[in-house]
Structures are given as C-alpha cells and as structure tokens.
C-alpha cells in the first residue's frame, strides 16, 4: 500500500508496551516509508482520555475500558496487541534477583503493614537470605496507569483486605509510597533508591538490569520467575474465552491464573480503535487505510519482535479475534477500501471469477513444470 503524501498516525497511551510499539514504529517505516507513527507513551489513563475525545487515531491501554469509559467511547474495538508481565522489582544491596514473595506479603508491603525488610513474613519465605533491618521504600505510579490496573487487580485477588481498603484501578488511593511517571519513572526510583520496591513491566526491568522477585503462583505450589514461558502459561487458559472485539472487555483479566508454571501478574495490553474511524478528528480515508494496515501488520509480522523485548507473541485464537475486529472497521458507515468485509467479498468474487474462467478456457492459474 502506497500513499501520495506521507501520513502520520498519532497514537498515545500505555507505557507498558512502549518498547515494542517503538520497535514497530521503526520496522514498519522501513517497509512503509510514507507512514510515520507518532506514539506518545503517557500512560493508559491519559491515552483513554485522548481516545474518548477522538483526538488520536488509536490508543493503547493495559486496562480494558470499564463500563463508564466504554459508554463515553461508544463503538470502540479492543485489539489485543501483546502480552507482558508486571514484575516486583527491588533494590537490596548485595541481594540478587530471586527474593521470594507471596501475593499476601506483597499486599502487606504496599499497604504499609510490613515496613522492614527483615520482617518475619519475608524472612520465613527466604531463610537463605540475610535480609537487612532497613525500612522499605515503596514506589508506585503517580499517573493513571494500566500497569497499576494490572498490579492492583492482582492484589485485590490475593488479598481481601487490599480489595476492601484500596481496590483496583488505573489510579488508587495508595496508603504510602513515592510516585513516579510511567514505568520508566518507577524503574528510575527503584534503581536509584536503596531498600526500595516497586512494580515495573518486565521489559523495563531487563533494559535497566534490575532485580526482581519470584512470586508464588495461584496454586501455592511454587515461586515463579517472570519469563516468556511463565507469562505465556498464565495467558494460555484465557485466550479461548475472550469477548468479541466490540464486546464488553471490562472483566477480562489473566492475573493469578492456575498452573504450576504460571507467573501470576501477567496481562494482555490493547490497542483501542473506533469501529467507524471517520469520527476521529483529522481522519481521512487514506489515514483510515494506514491505521488498519499498521495494526494488521503489528498483530502478524510485528509479533516477530516480541520475544526479544520480553513480550509474548499473541496466540493464534487472539490473532483471529483481532482479524475479526479489523474487518469490522468502517469509514463513514462503509468498509474502508482494501479492508473489511466488503473488500474481502470483492476479492473472493474476483478469485472465483478467475477459477470459473480458467475452467471454461483452459487458462492455467500456475505455470506447468
């Protein structure tokens, strides 16, 4: 697909998938030099606000739209783009990765019920570590965040006390701690603050050479390291039971899924795009084509860049669901040329016509060798 003028796609939202989206920006432009992606990594909450006001071509969010948000952004499609993990990152001088933590202990740390690293609840889980008599410095997100939504959804599942007193969401009333902007902000606080702990997406942890905890699985049988395999294991059972792209995604969650090898703080992250793109400010039919083509490339060819950045490629059932969503996108009530059900029908008719013609005339569709 080529355009007469360079098209700039404006998108914004989650920091969680930013390393992958930024890679897509570069790789897609190599094969489509006439399309530039401008993605602002400003947090899921801010991205959803811009999507709601129809100020960007599409948004990214780790949190699916909640009912009130969906009501204000009617006609939104959820397009899962990748799968990642939220790590429990810490800065304990002299102690490498592998600190063992349960969900209840994590909830107690972030609620302020555990304040010292040598608290008995932590030392009982880590008898081989010499944990210091130091105050725990807690770091959390200061902005509206899908990563926060995932993390607090997990804490709400494993701790009834957390669910009652704090709850889950893109923003919550944190009982204590230091706030940072984006995953990069929290990563920066943890890396520069001795005896600190925070929650950070796995790609940021690896890029910054940070330490992270092994978290007890939902079955209570093992402490699991966040890896591509354990994240995929957590997502596997949820992939076959997802809503339609235009359905209600508010209850979709893959945190704390059963399985001995399932890392319990994992999540889909989504692209949010309107079913009728003509309602987006500044949208043209050519730009609508480019939006669909980019997303279609991202869920297919773009998945090859996932693993090197520590994201899990989409399972086939999720890709098929995304394809369904893209086929439904319209512009001013009609299918976008080259895409959607009408375009697919035209292509099918053309193929059938060629087959019928070949049968009547003896025309070969393929060379004879």
N, C-alpha and C positions, 0 to 999 in steps of 0.2 A: 504494500500500500504506500503510495507516494502522494504528497500534497504540494500544491503550487507554492505555498508560503509556509514558513516554519510555524509550527503550532506549539504553544506552551501549555502544558497541563499543570494546573495549580491544585495541589493537594496538601493536606495537613492532618496532624493528629498524633497518634501514639508514638512514644519513644521506644517502646518495647521492640517493634520490628524495624526500627530505623536502619540498623546496619545492613539488613537485607534489602530494604527498599532503596537505599542509596546505591547498593550494588546493582540493583535492577535499573536504576536511573542511568548508570554508566553503560551497562551492557546493552540495554535496549537502544540507546542512542547510537551505538556502534553499527547497528543494522537499520536504524531509522533515524538518520541524521537530521531529518526535517521535523522531528518531535523531541521537545525538551520537557523533562519532568522537573517541576519545582515543588519539592516536598518539604514542608516546614514541620520539624519534629518538636511539637509544642505541647504534647500530652493529649490523651484521648478526650478529656473533658473539653478542652479548647477546640479540638477538631470537630467534635459533635456539634458544638455551638456554631461553628462556621458552616457545617453541613446543614444545620437546621435553617440558617438564614440564606441558604443556597448561594453562598459566597465563594465556594470552591467546587472544583469539578468532581472530586470524591474525597472521602475522609478515611482515616484508619483509626481503629479503636480495638483495644483488647477486651473491652466490655461491650457486650451486645446492648442494643438500645433497650431501655426499660420502657414500660407501657406509656408513661407520660411523654418520654422523649420520642417514642415512635408516633404518638399522636401529633406531635409538633413537626414531625418529618415524615408525613404520610407518603407512602409509595417508595420507601427505602428498601433496597435489597441488601441482605448480608451476604458477602462473598468471603468465606474463609480464605486467607492468603497463605498462612503458615502456622506452625505450632512451635511454641517455645516454653521455657521454664523460668520460674522466679526462684532465685537462689537465696539462701540465708547466708549472707556474706559477713565476715567478721575480721577484726584486726586484733589479734592476740600475739604480741611479740614472742617469737620462739615456738609458736604452735602452728603447724602446717594445717592444710585442709584435712577434713575428716572428723572434726568435732561432731559428736552425735547428739542430736536433739529430737525430741518428740514434739508433736503439734501442741500439746498442752504446755510444755516448757516454753516454746516459742511465744505462745499467747501470754504466758505469765511474764516473760521478759518485756514484751511490747506493751503490756498493761501496767507495768511497774510493780508487780507482785514479786518478781525476782529482780534484785538490784545489784548483786555481786556475782562475779564470775565463778567464785568458789562456793556458790550456794549448793546445798546438798542435792537438790533436784538435778543440777547439772553434773556435779561430781559423781553421783551414783551412775549416771549414764556413761561416764568417761573415767573409769578408775585408773587408767594407764596414763592420764594426762595430769600434769602439775598446774592446775588452774589457779590463777592469781587472786589474791584478796583485793580486787580492784572494782570500782564502780563501773557498771555497764553504761556506755553512752549509746543511746538508741537514735538511729537515723531513719527518717521516713520521708515520703514525698510531700512537698508543700503545694503542688499543683493538682488539679483534677486529673486523675491518672487511672488508666486501665490496669496498669501493674498493681496499683493499690486495690482495685476492684478484685483482681485475682487473688492477691495475698489475703485480703480481709475476708473474702469468700471462704478461703481455706480455714482461716482462724475461726470463722463462725461455724464451720462444720465440725471442727475438732474440740471447740471449747464453748459449751453453753453459756458460760459466764461472759465470754467475749461477745457472743451473739446478743445477749441481753443488754450489756452495758455500752458496747461500741458499735456492733453491727458491721455491715459490709457496704461498700460503695466506692465510687471514684474518689470521694473525699469522705473522711470520717472524723469524729472528734477524738483525735489522738490523746491518750491520757498523759503522754510525756514524749520528749524527744526533740531532735533538731530536724528541721525541714530542708529538703533540697529540691531543686527544679530538675525534673526529668530523671531518667535512670542514670544519666551521667552525673547529675548533681548528687544523688545519694551515693553513687560509687565513689565520687570525689571525697565526700565526708568520711566514709568508712576507711578509705585508703589513707587519708591524712590524719585520722584520729585514733590513737592507740586505745585499745579496750572498747572499741565501738562495734556495733552490729547494725545491719540494715537488710533490706530486701532489694535485690538487683537482678535484672534479667541476665541470663547466662552468658550471652554474647559479650556484654559489657564487662562481666567478671573475667572472662578469658582474655579479652583485649587489654585489661588493666592488670593482669597477673595477680588477681585477688584470691583470697582463701574463702572457702565456703563449707557449709555443714552437710553431713549426711543426715537426711530426715527420715524418720520412721514411716514406713508405708502404712496404708489404710488397714491392712490386715494385722499390724502389730508384730510382724514376724521378722522384719529386717530393717536396717538403716540403709537407705538407698542414696547413692550418689546421682546427681543430675547429669545424665549423659543422653546422647541421641537415642540410644536403645531404651533407656528407662522412661524418657519422655514419650516416646512412641508407644510404649507399653501402657502408659497411663491414658493415652488418647484412643487406643485401639477399640475399646468397647463402646465408645460414644459415637464413633464415626458413622455407624449404620443407622442411627436413630435421630438424625437431625431434622429440623423443620425445613419446609420449602424456603427458598431464598426470600420470598416476600412474606413469610410467616412470622410467628412470634418467637424470637430468639432469647427473650429475657431470662428464661430459666436454664439456658444452655450453660453447662459447666462441666469441666473434666477434672476438677480438683478432687484429690483423695479417692480416686477410683481404685477398686480392689486389684490385687495382684502382687505376688511376692517381689517382682522386679519393677513395680510401678512407682516412679517418682511422683509424690503427691501434690506438688504445686506446679502444675502444667496448665497450658491454656491455648485454645485457638486465638488467633488475632484476625481481625476482619477488615476488609475494605467495605465502606458504605457508599452506595451509589444509588441515585434515583432511577426508578423504573422508566420515567419519562424525563430524559435529560434536557428537554427544551425549557424546563422550568428553572434551570440553573442560570445564574447571571452570566452573561457573556458567552453562553454556549451557542455554537453553530453546528450545522450538520457535519461538517468536516471534523470539528473538535469532538463531536459525539463518536464518530468513527474511530478517532485516535484513542479516546478513553477506553472503548471496548477492546480495541486491538491491544493496547498496553496491558489491560487486566487479563485478557485471554493469553497473551504471551507470558505474563507473570505466573499464572496457575499451571502452565505447561512447561515451556522451555526455561522459564525463570526458576523453576524448582531445583534445577541442577546446581544452583549456587547456594542452596540452603545449608547443606551439611557442613560445608567448610566454615560457615559462620555460626554453626551450632543451633540451627533451626531444623525441625523435622519436616521433610517434604510431605505434601498433602497425600493422604491415602486416596486410592482410585475412587471410592464412593463419594468422597468430598469433592474431587475434581469434577465428577459427573454432575454433582449438585450445582457447582459453580457454573458449569457449562449451561445448565438449565436456566440459571439466573441471567447470564449474559444474553441468552437467546430471547429473553423477555424484554430487554431494554428497547425503548422506543424514542422517537424524536417527534414531537407534536402529534402524538397519537398513532404514528405509523412506524413500522420497522425501520431501523437505521440501514441504509443501503449497504450491502455486502455482509450484513449480520442479521441475526434474528430469524424468526420462523418463516417470514415471507421470503427472505433471501435463500434460506435453506430449501424452501419449496421450489423456488426458481431453479436452483442448482440441481435438485433432484429431477425436475421435469427435463432439464437440458440433458442430463445423463441418460434418462430413459429414452429421450428422442434419438440420441446417438446410437443407443443399442438397437432400437427399432429400425433405424436407417441402415445400420450395418447388416441386420438380418435380411433386409429387403434387397440390398445392393451388393452384398458380399464384401463390403468395406471392412478391412481388418483394423481393430482398435489398437493392436500391438504389432510390432514388426515380427515377421516369421523368421525363425533362425533354423 
